[in-house]
Amino acid sequence: MHTVANLIQRHPESAHAIGAPGRSWMTYGQLNGLARSVRSFLRAAGIGAKDRVAIVLPNGPEMAAAFVTVAQAATTAPLNLAYKEDEFAFYLEDLKARAIIVEAGYAGPALAAAKRFNLIVIELTATDPAGMFTLSTEAKGSAPDTVPTAEDVALILHTSGTTSRPKIVPLLQSNVAASAENIRISLALTPEDCCLNVMPLFHIHGLVAAVSASLAAGASISCTPGFDALKFFGWLQEVDPTWYTAVPTMHQAILARAGRNADIIKNARLRFLRSSSSSLPGPVMIQLAETFGAPVVEAYGMTEAAHQMCCNPLEPGRQKPGAVGLPAGPEVRIAHEIENRLVTGVGEIAISGPNVTPGYEGNPEANAKNFFEAEGKRWFRTGDQGAFDADGFLSLTGRLKEIINRGGEKISPLEVDGTLFEHPAIAQCVTFAIPHDKLGEEVGAAVVLKEGASASEREIRDFAAERLAAFKVPRKILILDEIPKGATGKLQRIGLAEKLGLG
């Protein structure tokens, strides 16, 4: 199972593969046929197995099918449709893209950026069933009809780059295939499973955990146009999935509307719920499990690992709120934060395994800083701080860059989040560093209150002060209608003080 093609070519042709709410299902036979025609089309346009194809499409079944089929013929580079022209230009040039796939009739900023670099423009027209499409281009050419090998790059993504220039992460066919298999095993996915995808498909979480893992299992995946709390329960009723995966902010929005959708929840056949991409507060995990009557499996992933590194066990009652689970695929260890060696106790989380990127592209400085050799293996530094407990579960204390340093006292923003979440009026919160002229950094928090609930900044501070050491209590608490989020729905601590006018 070393390539994307290996993952999906072994399933019964008549089985459902890709769908969408309100549309008919594409079968595995149709998906395999589409993959062959996409490869023929790309070769006739002069695009070879090592060429890079940017995919700029709305979230949905065509985006999923385009990723899966193009990845069997070339290197895929999915990009966020919401980018502005200069952002597209940066990514297309940085990626060295050869071609770009857009919807037929699209005339937006991605097209203008593509023309700057004379990219081959390919138009996609959606047909039936869900995920099926035809391609067209004015380009003519010829490329050898070779098939990507396990060591060819299947997927290129950029790191989020909140503090520096985004780094290019190439993921090999073998990395994607290994990660999809790891997730399939962790979640015990079978052909009977159906995933409701609400994650964006320009991000590793949706591409690998939802799409690739489902297809590795011969299961089905229903692709929505993206997360929408108002439509979620309608989709849950119509699609009748066995699971879904989301980021914590999405789970919180779902919980906020659960009360008025009790009948749909009662009739749902969810086997489990999955959370990843940022830490799920313990109280939210407990509330989700109680609301849906199904285990909530928190996983720990990142782009450089082709997503999953750790995962909570699936068996009911074995999940640990506040922990990101047991190693689930790669080997996971604790490294010294400065020296290139493995240690016990608290430190920087490091990983090694077949799902880990071979290294950042064109960035020897980042590779020297983030990769090291120890105990005969190559390890990648995740940038996260954490420790294992006596049962082997990993808990994160935060991103090393996000740990708040208040006059030499180190504060985990995740710990403060966990305490604030226990307040009955708080629906969402994020703890972050505020610049301070004497201490260097001070503790701040932004909170969103539950519908109909009320609490003052003073009440919330007093609540925190009863449960936390004085130096950890947020000095400034902002009560907001909405906390600013990144493109994937994640709350971003770095730079939040500046965004909120506190920097």
Secondary structure as UniProt FT lines:
FT   HELIX           4..8
FT   TURN            9..10
FT   TURN            13..14
FT   STRAND          16..19
FT   TURN            21..22
FT   STRAND          26..27
FT   HELIX           28..44
FT   TURN            45..46
FT   TURN            49..50
FT   STRAND          52..56
FT   HELIX           61..70
FT   TURN            71..73
FT   STRAND          75..78
FT   TURN            81..82
FT   HELIX           85..95
FT   STRAND          99..103
FT   TURN            104..105
FT   HELIX           109..116
FT   TURN            117..118
FT   STRAND          120..126
FT   TURN            130..131
FT   STRAND          133..136
FT   TURN            150..151
FT   STRAND          153..158
FT   STRAND          168..172
FT   HELIX           173..186
FT   TURN            187..188
FT   TURN            191..192
FT   STRAND          194..197
FT   TURN            201..202
FT   HELIX           205..212
FT   HELIX           213..216
FT   TURN            217..218
FT   STRAND          220..223
FT   HELIX           229..239
FT   STRAND          243..246
FT   HELIX           248..256
FT   TURN            257..258
FT   HELIX           259..261
FT   HELIX           262..267
FT   STRAND          272..275
FT   HELIX           282..292
FT   STRAND          296..302
FT   HELIX           303..305
FT   STRAND          307..311
FT   TURN            316..317
FT   TURN            321..322
FT   STRAND          325..327
FT   STRAND          331..335
FT   STRAND          342..343
FT   STRAND          347..352
FT   TURN            354..355
FT   TURN            361..362
FT   HELIX           364..370
FT   STRAND          371..374
FT   TURN            375..376
FT   STRAND          377..388
FT   TURN            390..391
FT   STRAND          394..399
FT   TURN            400..402
FT   STRAND          404..406
FT   TURN            407..408
FT   STRAND          409..411
FT   HELIX           413..421
FT   TURN            424..425
FT   STRAND          426..436
FT   TURN            437..439
FT   STRAND          440..449
FT   TURN            451..452
FT   HELIX           457..465
FT   TURN            466..467
FT   HELIX           470..472
FT   STRAND          476..479
FT   TURN            487..488
FT   TURN            494..495
FT   HELIX           496..499
FT   TURN            500..501
//
